[in-house]
Amino acid sequence: MSCSRRHFLQTAGTGLVIANRLLPIQPLYALTPPVTASPTVGRSRVALVQGENRRKNITSALTAIDDQIQPRLKGKKYVIIKPNNVSTNNQLASTHVDALRGILDYLAPRFNGPVVIAESSAEQTLEGFESFHYAAVIPEYRPQQVRLVDLNQEARYQAIQLVDYDLHPVRVRLAARLLDPEAFVISAAILKTHDTVVATMAVKNMVLGSPLHSAPGEKPEWSDKEKYHSGIRQTHYNMLLTAQKLQPNWGVAVIDGFEGMEGQGPTQGTPVPSRIALASTDFVAADRVGLETMGIKADWIGYLQYCAQAGLGQYDLAKIDVQGAAIAEVRRSYKMHGDLKLQLDWMGPLTHLPPKLG
C-alpha cells in the first residue's frame, strides 16, 4: 500500500499535541531561511496608528505618509480599493465598511477622479458587498463617483503561469483591472492568521484576490484561486510569481487591525481588539510591521521572504521606519492556527526530491 507524503503529514499531525502559541514550535525548525532584504530596496516607512475609532485610525495612517502617496497618486485616472472579502457573511473575516470610509475620507480632498471598490471574492462577490453594506458609501461620497465591481463578472484578465503540485506549469487568470497602469491600487487588508501561510495582510489580499473564478450562473464552474493550493511549498512560490506581476501597479497598503483575527483564520478565527491601523507604499514593509504587532515570527512567512528577496519590498525591520505608535506598545500575541506545524513544512530542505543528475 503506497502512502503519499502529504497523506503521511496529515495523518501524523493528528497524533501530535502541539501548542499553537509561538515558542513551542520554534525548536522543531533548526533550518530556517534567513530573514533578508533585497539589496535593491532602500529604507521604507510604515505609519502605525492606535486609537478607538477604526475610520479615523485609517485616515490618520494614510495622512501620516501623504508625502509618499501623493507622487504615486498624481496622474492616475482612478483609484481601486481592493477589500478582503474572503467570506461574504463573516464581518470579522472581511473588510469593514468603516475601513473603506477611512480611505475615502483621506482621498476626498486629494483626488478628483472616480473610485472603484473591486473584489474577486472566493465566494460570490456581490453577496459580500450587500452583507457588509458597501453600497452605503456611494451616496456619502458622490464627488468620488464610487462604484462597486465584481471582478469575476467583469471577466477581464491577464494570464500568468504558476506551478502545480508536480511542478508542471499551470495557467491562471488575474483580474486585468488590478493591472491597469491608469489605476492607483489600494489594498484594504486585515490583520489575520491563516490556515495555509501563517498570516494574511496586504500582500496576500492582492495576490489571492486577483485570480478569478466563474461568474454567477456560469457553467461549468471553475476557480483559478484553487490552483494556488497545490502544495505548501508551491503555494508560497506561486504567491511570489503573482506578486511580481502585480507589484508594479501597487499604490498603498492599508491594514485594518482595529479588530484582528487569531486562531483559525482567515475565516473561522476569533477577534483580537488590537485597535490599530497601518499604511505604507511598501506592501511588504507594511506586512512586516503587521507581523510584529501580532507577535508572529517573520521567518515563518515564506511568500513575504520570497517577495523581499525578489526586490518587491523591504522585510528587514532595521530598515523600516515606523511612524506613530511604537510597536512594543501595541503588540499582542496572536494565537496561531492549529495547523501551524504543517504550515511550516515549507521551511528547510525538501527531502523527497529525486536524485540530482548532471
C-alpha positions as CSV (number, residue, x, y, z in Angstrom):
1,M,0.0,0.0,0.0
2,S,1.5,3.3,-1.1
3,C,1.3,6.4,1.1
4,S,1.9,9.9,-0.2
5,R,4.0,12.4,1.7
6,R,1.0,14.7,2.0
7,H,-1.2,11.9,3.5
8,F,1.6,11.0,5.9
9,L,1.9,14.5,7.2
10,Q,-1.8,14.9,7.6
11,T,-2.1,11.6,9.4
12,A,1.0,12.1,11.6
13,G,-0.3,15.5,12.6
14,T,-3.4,14.1,14.1
15,G,-1.3,12.1,16.6
16,L,0.6,15.1,17.9
17,V,-0.4,17.5,20.6
18,I,1.0,20.8,19.5
19,A,0.8,24.1,21.4
20,N,-0.2,26.8,18.9
21,R,1.4,29.6,20.7
22,L,4.8,30.8,19.3
23,L,7.6,29.5,21.4
24,P,6.9,25.7,21.5
25,I,7.1,25.4,17.7
26,Q,10.5,27.2,17.2
27,P,12.9,24.3,18.2
28,L,11.4,22.0,15.6
29,Y,12.8,24.1,12.8
30,A,16.6,24.5,13.0
31,L,17.0,25.1,9.3
32,T,15.0,28.3,8.7
33,P,15.6,30.6,5.9
34,P,17.3,33.9,6.9
35,V,15.1,37.0,7.1
36,T,16.8,39.1,4.5
37,A,16.0,42.1,2.4
38,S,16.9,42.7,-1.3
39,P,19.9,44.9,-1.7
40,T,18.0,46.8,-4.3
41,V,15.4,48.0,-1.8
42,G,16.1,51.0,0.4
43,R,14.5,52.2,3.6
44,S,10.7,52.1,3.8
45,R,8.3,53.9,6.0
46,V,5.2,52.4,7.7
47,A,2.6,54.5,9.6
48,L,1.2,52.8,12.7
49,V,-1.8,54.4,14.4
50,Q,-3.6,53.3,17.5
51,G,-7.0,54.6,18.6
52,E,-10.6,53.8,19.4
53,N,-12.1,54.7,16.0
54,R,-11.5,52.4,13.1
55,R,-12.3,55.0,10.4
56,K,-10.1,57.7,12.0
57,N,-7.2,55.3,12.5
58,I,-7.1,54.5,8.8
59,T,-7.4,58.1,7.7
60,S,-4.7,59.1,10.2
61,A,-2.3,56.4,9.0
62,L,-2.7,57.4,5.3
63,T,-2.3,61.1,6.2
64,A,0.9,60.3,8.0
65,I,2.5,59.1,4.8
66,D,0.8,61.6,2.5
67,D,4.1,62.9,1.1
68,Q,4.8,59.4,-0.2
69,I,1.3,58.7,-1.5
70,Q,0.9,61.9,-3.5
71,P,3.6,61.3,-6.1
72,R,2.2,57.9,-6.8
73,L,-1.4,59.1,-6.9
74,K,-0.6,62.0,-9.2
75,G,-1.5,61.3,-12.8
76,K,-3.7,58.3,-12.1
77,K,-7.2,58.4,-13.7
78,Y,-9.0,56.4,-11.0
79,V,-8.5,54.6,-7.7
80,I,-9.2,51.0,-7.0
81,I,-9.9,49.9,-3.4
82,K,-9.4,46.2,-3.1
83,P,-11.1,44.9,0.0
84,N,-10.5,41.5,1.6
85,N,-13.8,39.6,1.3
86,V,-12.6,36.0,1.7
87,S,-16.0,35.5,3.4
88,T,-19.2,37.1,2.2
89,N,-21.1,36.7,5.6
90,N,-18.5,36.9,8.4
91,Q,-17.7,40.5,9.1
92,L,-14.6,39.7,11.2
93,A,-13.0,38.0,8.2
94,S,-13.8,40.8,5.8
95,T,-13.0,44.5,5.2
96,H,-15.4,46.7,7.3
97,V,-17.3,49.5,5.5
98,D,-15.8,51.9,8.0
99,A,-12.3,51.0,6.8
100,L,-13.5,52.0,3.3
101,R,-14.8,55.2,4.7
102,G,-11.5,55.9,6.3
103,I,-9.8,55.5,3.0
104,L,-12.4,57.6,1.2
105,D,-12.0,60.3,3.9
106,Y,-8.3,60.5,3.0
107,L,-9.0,60.6,-0.7
108,A,-11.8,63.1,-0.8
109,P,-9.8,66.3,-0.5
110,R,-6.9,64.9,-2.5
111,F,-8.2,63.1,-5.6
112,N,-10.9,64.2,-8.0
113,G,-11.2,61.1,-10.1
114,P,-13.6,58.1,-9.7
115,V,-13.1,55.4,-7.1
116,V,-13.8,51.7,-7.8
117,I,-14.3,49.2,-4.9
118,A,-13.3,45.9,-6.7
119,E,-13.1,42.4,-5.4
120,S,-12.9,38.8,-6.6
121,S,-14.2,37.0,-3.6
122,A,-13.7,33.3,-3.2
123,E,-17.5,33.2,-2.8
124,Q,-20.0,35.5,-4.6
125,T,-18.6,39.0,-4.5
126,L,-21.9,40.9,-4.7
127,E,-23.3,39.0,-1.8
128,G,-20.4,40.2,0.3
129,F,-20.9,43.8,-0.8
130,E,-24.5,43.5,0.3
131,S,-23.8,41.8,3.6
132,F,-21.2,44.4,4.6
133,H,-23.3,47.4,3.4
134,Y,-20.7,48.7,0.9
135,A,-23.3,50.4,-1.2
136,A,-23.9,52.9,1.7
137,V,-20.7,54.7,0.7
138,I,-21.9,55.6,-2.8
139,P,-24.3,58.4,-1.7
140,E,-21.9,59.5,1.1
141,Y,-19.1,60.2,-1.4
142,R,-20.9,61.4,-4.5
143,P,-17.9,63.5,-5.8
144,Q,-15.8,60.4,-5.8
145,Q,-18.3,58.6,-8.1
146,V,-17.9,55.3,-6.2
147,R,-18.7,52.1,-8.0
148,L,-18.8,48.5,-6.8
149,V,-17.3,46.0,-9.2
150,D,-17.3,42.2,-9.1
151,L,-14.1,41.3,-10.9
152,N,-15.4,37.8,-11.7
153,Q,-18.4,39.2,-13.5
154,E,-16.2,41.8,-15.3
155,A,-14.2,38.7,-16.5
156,R,-11.3,40.7,-17.9
157,Y,-7.9,39.1,-17.2
158,Q,-4.2,38.7,-17.9
159,A,-2.8,35.2,-17.7
160,I,0.4,34.1,-16.0
161,Q,1.9,30.6,-15.4
162,L,2.3,29.1,-11.9
163,V,3.4,25.6,-10.9
164,D,1.1,22.7,-9.8
165,Y,1.9,20.1,-7.2
166,D,4.1,18.2,-9.7
167,L,5.9,21.4,-10.6
168,H,4.3,21.5,-14.0
169,P,3.2,24.9,-15.4
170,V,-0.4,25.8,-14.9
171,R,-2.2,28.9,-16.3
172,V,-4.2,31.3,-14.1
173,R,-6.2,34.4,-14.9
174,L,-5.6,37.6,-12.9
175,A,-8.1,40.4,-12.9
176,A,-7.0,42.9,-15.6
177,R,-8.3,45.9,-13.7
178,L,-5.8,45.3,-10.9
179,L,-3.0,45.5,-13.5
180,D,-4.3,48.7,-15.2
181,P,-1.5,51.3,-15.2
182,E,-4.1,54.1,-15.1
183,A,-5.3,52.9,-11.7
184,F,-4.0,53.7,-8.2
185,V,-4.5,50.4,-6.3
186,I,-5.2,50.4,-2.6
187,S,-5.1,47.1,-0.6
188,A,-7.6,47.3,2.2
189,A,-6.5,44.4,4.2
190,I,-6.9,43.0,7.8
191,L,-4.6,41.5,10.4
192,K,-5.4,37.8,10.4
193,T,-3.9,34.4,11.0
194,H,-4.1,31.9,8.1
195,D,-4.7,28.2,7.6
196,T,-2.0,27.8,4.9
197,V,0.6,30.6,5.0
198,V,0.5,31.6,8.7
199,A,-0.7,35.2,8.3
200,T,-2.5,37.3,5.7
201,M,-2.4,41.0,5.3
202,A,-1.8,43.5,2.4
203,V,0.3,41.3,0.0
204,K,-1.9,38.2,0.3
205,N,-5.1,40.3,-0.1
206,M,-3.8,41.4,-3.5
207,V,-2.3,38.1,-4.6
208,L,-5.2,35.8,-3.8
209,G,-7.8,38.4,-4.5
210,S,-6.6,38.8,-8.1
211,P,-7.2,35.3,-9.5
212,L,-10.7,34.9,-11.0
213,H,-13.4,32.3,-10.8
214,S,-16.6,31.6,-12.7
215,A,-19.3,34.3,-12.6
216,P,-22.6,33.5,-11.0
217,G,-24.5,31.1,-13.2
218,E,-21.6,30.3,-15.4
219,K,-21.2,26.6,-16.4
220,P,-19.1,24.7,-15.9
221,E,-17.9,26.3,-12.7
222,W,-14.2,26.9,-12.3
223,S,-11.8,28.7,-10.0
224,D,-8.2,29.7,-10.6
225,K,-7.8,30.5,-6.9
226,E,-7.8,26.8,-6.2
227,K,-4.6,26.4,-8.3
228,Y,-2.7,28.2,-5.6
229,H,-3.4,25.5,-3.0
230,S,-1.2,23.0,-4.8
231,G,1.2,22.2,-2.0
232,I,2.6,24.0,1.0
233,R,5.9,25.0,-0.8
234,Q,4.3,25.6,-4.2
235,T,1.8,28.0,-2.6
236,H,4.5,30.4,-1.4
237,Y,6.3,30.3,-4.7
238,N,3.1,30.8,-6.7
239,M,2.3,33.8,-4.5
240,L,5.7,35.3,-5.3
241,L,5.1,34.8,-9.1
242,T,1.8,36.6,-8.8
243,A,3.1,39.4,-6.6
244,Q,5.9,40.0,-9.2
245,K,3.2,40.6,-11.8
246,L,1.0,42.8,-9.6
247,Q,3.6,44.8,-7.6
248,P,4.5,47.5,-10.3
249,N,0.9,48.7,-10.0
250,W,0.5,48.8,-6.2
251,G,-0.3,52.2,-4.7
252,V,-0.6,51.9,-1.0
253,A,-1.2,49.2,1.6
254,V,-3.8,49.8,4.3
255,I,-4.1,47.2,7.1
256,D,-7.1,47.5,9.4
257,G,-6.1,46.0,12.8
258,F,-8.9,47.6,14.8
259,E,-10.2,44.1,15.3
260,G,-7.8,41.4,14.1
261,M,-8.4,37.7,13.8
262,E,-6.4,35.0,15.6
263,G,-6.6,31.2,15.7
264,Q,-8.5,29.5,12.8
265,G,-8.1,32.3,10.3
266,P,-8.7,33.5,7.7
267,T,-12.5,32.9,8.2
268,Q,-13.1,31.0,11.4
269,G,-10.9,32.7,14.0
270,T,-11.7,34.8,17.0
271,P,-11.4,38.6,17.4
272,V,-8.4,40.5,18.9
273,P,-9.0,44.1,19.8
274,S,-5.7,45.5,18.6
275,R,-7.2,48.9,17.7
276,I,-4.5,49.8,15.2
277,A,-4.2,50.7,11.5
278,L,-1.1,50.6,9.3
279,A,-0.3,52.2,6.0
280,S,2.7,52.1,3.6
281,T,3.5,52.5,0.0
282,D,5.7,49.4,0.5
283,F,3.3,46.5,0.9
284,V,6.0,44.1,2.1
285,A,7.1,46.5,4.8
286,A,3.5,47.1,5.9
287,D,3.1,43.3,6.4
288,R,6.4,43.0,8.2
289,V,5.3,45.6,10.8
290,G,1.9,43.9,10.9
291,L,3.6,40.6,11.9
292,E,5.4,42.4,14.7
293,T,2.1,43.8,16.1
294,M,0.7,40.2,16.0
295,G,3.8,38.7,17.7
296,I,4.5,36.4,14.7
297,K,8.0,35.3,13.7
298,A,9.0,36.9,10.5
299,D,10.9,33.9,9.2
300,W,7.7,31.8,9.2
301,I,6.2,33.6,6.3
302,G,7.6,32.2,3.1
303,Y,5.9,34.3,0.5
304,L,6.9,37.6,2.2
305,Q,10.5,36.5,2.4
306,Y,10.4,35.5,-1.3
307,C,8.9,38.9,-2.2
308,A,11.7,40.7,-0.3
309,Q,14.4,38.6,-1.9
310,A,13.0,39.4,-5.3
311,G,13.2,43.1,-4.5
312,L,9.4,43.7,-4.2
313,G,9.7,45.4,-0.8
314,Q,11.6,45.8,2.5
315,Y,11.4,43.0,5.0
316,D,14.3,43.9,7.3
317,L,12.8,45.6,10.3
318,A,16.0,47.6,10.9
319,K,15.4,49.3,7.5
320,I,11.8,50.2,8.1
321,D,10.9,53.5,9.8
322,V,7.8,53.1,11.9
323,Q,6.0,56.4,12.3
324,G,3.5,56.9,15.0
325,A,2.8,54.4,17.8
326,A,5.7,52.2,19.0
327,I,5.4,48.5,18.0
328,A,6.1,47.4,21.6
329,E,3.1,49.4,22.8
330,V,0.6,47.8,20.5
331,R,2.0,44.3,20.2
332,R,-0.4,41.4,21.1
333,S,0.5,37.7,20.9
334,Y,-2.0,36.3,18.4
335,K,-2.9,32.7,18.8
336,M,-1.8,30.7,15.8
337,H,-3.8,28.4,13.6
338,G,-4.0,24.8,14.8
339,D,-2.1,23.6,11.7
340,L,0.9,25.8,12.3
341,K,3.4,22.9,12.4
342,L,2.2,21.6,9.0
343,Q,2.3,25.1,7.5
344,L,5.9,25.5,8.5
345,D,6.8,22.4,6.4
346,W,7.8,24.8,3.6
347,M,11.0,25.6,5.6
348,G,14.2,23.5,5.5
349,P,15.3,21.0,2.8
350,L,12.9,19.2,0.5
351,T,13.8,15.6,1.2
352,H,11.6,13.7,-1.3
353,L,13.1,15.1,-4.5
354,P,14.6,12.6,-7.0
355,P,18.4,12.4,-7.1
356,K,20.4,15.2,-8.7
357,L,21.7,14.4,-12.2
358,G,24.3,16.1,-14.4
